[in-house]
């Protein structure tokens, strides 16, 4: 039976035997996850996780596998975050799905552990009053610790955690993990190649529209007004659907990727031209590091579809002359 949420139809439960090998192929290497900014469980010289490592104490790994207490094979998570002092993120909503069944295991607000300076209401749909109401009704989890404990009830170190740009989600859950499928990485690799240095990522809303033909985050209200905040359950269902698409429809993914690659380079002036041989002596300013805007309310590179590509984002500095043309 299909899942229907906010007017969209999502895939029903899938048999593990039919999908699992395809899903395993999508898992990212630890090297790739580090490059994408993920915090991974620290390992000792013998390959086991080190509990004494500072990163492990701050963001401990999921529990060890216990055959007598089976956990989910794969989960989808999505978190909403509000802003605290110094622009840091604090967890205010968490959703956890069983990837194979699509069933929601948990979808609850999280009473923040620190004072909130910016509820980012346009994105989270939450504010101080609505959180107080949720706490009064005993609907909210008590801080990130309770949310982390809830996550760990469903997963262990062998569980694959799936979602869109999960770096910050895992950070606010104070959890490190190495078995990850990130729909933003999969689709960017399909378009740009795994070795690309370009930091472009396609947002979840765009992926749903282009790959699945569905519209998420639709404005509330019949008149289309009222804004379209991020519904954590909707985002989790959508991320699951994108990953299922990437696993089961490789040919269609490749077709989309080729078309998107062409439009991406056309829209950015096709800066792939081969540089002229030899060095160019120039009095221009030395190259500046690439500046990548990150939306403080969104996952890494989410909603960057309107960001103009910087010259520094596309040039291979190992082969290009040392004084590049200005990028602005």
Buried (B, 14 or more C-beta within 10 A) or exposed (E): EEBEBBEBEBBEBBEEEEBBEBBEEBBBEBEBBEEBEBBBBBBEEEEEBBEEBEBBEEBBBBBEEEEEEEBBBBBBBBBBBBBBEEEBBBBBBBBBBBBBEBEBBBBBBBBBBEEBEEBBBEBBBBBEEBBEEBBEEEEBBEBBBBBBEBBBBBBBBEBBBBBBBBBBBBBBBBBBBBBBBBBBBBBBBBBBEEEBBBBBBBBBBBBBEEBBEBEBBBEBEEEEEEEBBBBBBBBBBBBBBBBBBBBBEEEEBEEBBEEBBEEBBEEBEEEEEEEEEEEEEEEEEEBEEBEBEBBEBBBBBBBBEEBEBBBBBBBEEEEBBEBBEEBE
